Amino acid sequence: MKPKEVPTQGPARATNKASSIVMVNTGDGKGKSTAAFGTVMRAVARGWKVCVIQFLKSEKWKVGEQKAATALGVEWWTIGDGFTWDSKNMDRTEAIARRAWTVGKEKIQSGQYSLVVLDEITYPMNWGWISASEVLDVFKNRPPNVNIIATGRDAPAELMELADTVTEMRKVKHAFDRGVRAIRGIDF
């Protein structure tokens, strides 16, 4: 393997200051929520007020990040009903996702949070459970101090267009493909 050339010049410096941005973590690879929760930790360390709303994960999942984040003062809403393929009542599951959006919209519009994470919001957007145009409108018209991170696979094109930063996690391989179950402390 031929070594890469060592860079001797950095990229051009950014000069524009923004009061807030919208970030999207999407793709079929692992790490979308994990990256968002890393940003939560960074925001808390800077004294920001942070809120996380989970659209699919239910209270049955004892998510490690939630335990750590709430201990640090993060407001955390696990509103989801779990995986759709486990749903016993899809109408109820859809209603729960709509409720999660109502909470998310209220938190964004309140202007009380410097960061709002909408974990796995792309799924109910893609399924038509929540209005993508309403989500985009709330994002566009958010208070100037509110940063937003939206996560989930298959982020709608309009959401990616609106976002300031879009990161696509690409799966190269995953232990699950070999039948390895999720590991507490690694995966949740």
C-alpha positions in Angstrom: 0.0 0.0 0.0 1.4 3.3 -1.1 1.5 5.9 1.7 -0.6 9.0 1.2 0.9 12.4 0.8 1.0 14.4 4.0 -1.1 17.6 3.7 0.9 20.8 4.2 -2.0 23.2 3.8 -5.4 23.2 5.5 -8.7 24.0 4.0 -9.9 27.6 3.5 -11.1 29.1 6.8 -14.9 29.5 7.3 -15.8 33.1 7.9 -19.6 33.0 8.2 -21.1 32.8 11.7 -24.5 31.1 12.0 -26.8 31.3 15.1 -27.9 27.7 14.5 -27.8 24.9 12.0 -29.8 21.8 11.0 -27.9 18.5 10.8 -29.0 15.2 9.3 -27.4 11.8 10.0 -28.7 9.3 7.5 -27.7 6.2 5.6 -27.8 2.4 6.1 -24.7 2.3 8.4 -24.4 2.2 12.2 -23.8 5.4 14.0 -26.5 7.9 13.1 -28.0 8.2 16.6 -24.6 7.6 18.2 -23.1 10.6 16.4 -26.1 12.7 17.4 -25.7 11.7 21.1 -22.0 12.5 20.9 -23.0 16.0 19.8 -25.4 16.1 22.8 -22.5 15.5 25.1 -20.5 18.2 23.4 -23.4 20.7 23.7 -24.0 19.8 27.4 -20.3 20.4 28.1 -20.8 23.9 26.6 -23.7 24.6 28.9 -26.4 24.2 26.3 -30.0 23.2 27.2 -30.6 20.0 25.2 -33.7 17.9 24.4 -33.8 14.4 22.7 -37.0 13.0 21.3 -36.9 9.3 20.1 -39.5 8.4 17.5 -39.2 4.6 17.4 -37.3 3.4 20.4 -39.7 2.6 23.3 -39.2 2.5 27.0 -38.5 -1.2 26.7 -35.1 -0.3 25.3 -32.8 0.8 28.2 -30.6 3.0 26.1 -27.2 3.7 27.7 -27.0 7.2 26.3 -30.3 8.1 27.9 -29.0 7.2 31.4 -25.8 9.3 30.9 -27.5 12.2 29.3 -30.4 12.6 31.8 -27.8 12.5 34.6 -26.2 15.5 32.9 -29.5 17.3 32.7 -30.6 16.5 29.1 -34.4 16.3 28.7 -35.1 12.9 27.1 -38.3 11.7 25.6 -38.6 8.1 24.6 -42.0 8.3 22.9 -41.7 5.5 20.3 -43.6 2.3 20.2 -40.7 0.1 19.1 -40.0 -1.6 15.8 -42.9 -1.5 13.5 -42.6 -5.2 12.7 -43.3 -5.8 16.4 -46.4 -3.6 16.5 -49.7 -5.2 17.5 -51.6 -2.2 16.5 -50.2 -0.1 13.6 -52.8 2.7 14.1 -51.6 3.1 17.7 -47.9 3.0 16.6 -48.6 5.8 14.0 -50.5 7.9 16.6 -47.5 7.5 19.0 -45.2 8.8 16.2 -47.5 11.8 15.7 -47.4 12.5 19.4 -43.6 12.4 19.3 -43.7 15.0 16.5 -46.0 17.2 18.5 -43.6 17.1 21.4 -40.6 17.8 19.0 -42.3 20.7 17.4 -43.2 22.2 20.7 -39.6 21.9 22.0 -38.2 23.5 18.8 -40.7 26.3 18.7 -40.3 27.1 22.4 -36.8 28.4 21.8 -35.7 27.1 25.2 -33.3 24.6 23.8 -30.0 25.2 22.1 -30.1 21.6 20.6 -33.1 19.4 19.8 -32.4 15.8 18.6 -35.2 14.1 16.6 -33.9 10.5 16.7 -35.3 8.4 13.9 -37.7 11.0 12.6 -37.0 10.1 9.0 -39.1 6.9 9.3 -42.5 8.5 10.2 -41.8 11.2 7.6 -41.2 8.6 4.9 -44.3 6.6 5.9 -46.5 9.6 5.7 -47.3 9.5 9.5 -46.1 13.0 10.0 -46.1 15.7 7.3 -42.6 16.2 5.8 -43.7 19.7 4.6 -44.7 20.6 8.2 -41.4 19.3 9.6 -39.5 21.3 7.0 -41.5 24.4 7.8 -40.8 24.1 11.5 -37.1 23.6 10.8 -37.0 26.7 8.5 -38.9 28.9 11.0 -37.2 27.7 14.2 -36.0 30.3 16.7 -32.6 31.5 15.7 -30.8 29.8 18.7 -32.2 26.3 18.1 -29.9 23.7 16.5 -31.5 20.5 15.2 -30.2 17.0 14.5 -32.5 14.7 12.6 -31.6 11.0 12.3 -32.7 7.9 10.4 -32.3 6.0 7.2 -33.5 7.3 3.9 -33.7 11.0 4.8 -36.1 12.7 2.4 -34.4 14.7 -0.3 -36.1 17.9 0.8 -34.8 17.4 4.3 -31.2 16.9 3.1 -31.6 20.0 0.8 -32.7 22.1 3.8 -30.0 20.9 6.2 -26.7 22.7 6.6 -24.8 19.5 7.3 -25.7 16.0 6.1 -23.7 12.9 7.0 -24.4 9.6 5.4 -23.3 6.5 7.3 -22.5 3.8 4.9 -22.5 0.2 6.0 -19.4 -1.7 5.0 -20.2 -4.6 7.2 -22.0 -5.2 10.5 -21.8 -7.9 13.1 -25.6 -8.3 12.9 -25.1 -9.7 9.3 -23.2 -12.6 10.9 -26.1 -13.2 13.4 -24.5 -11.2 16.3 -27.1 -9.7 18.6 -26.9 -6.1 19.7 -24.5 -5.6 22.6 -25.4 -3.6 25.6 -22.8 -0.8 25.9 -21.9 -0.9 22.1 -25.3 -0.9 20.4 -27.5 0.5 23.1 
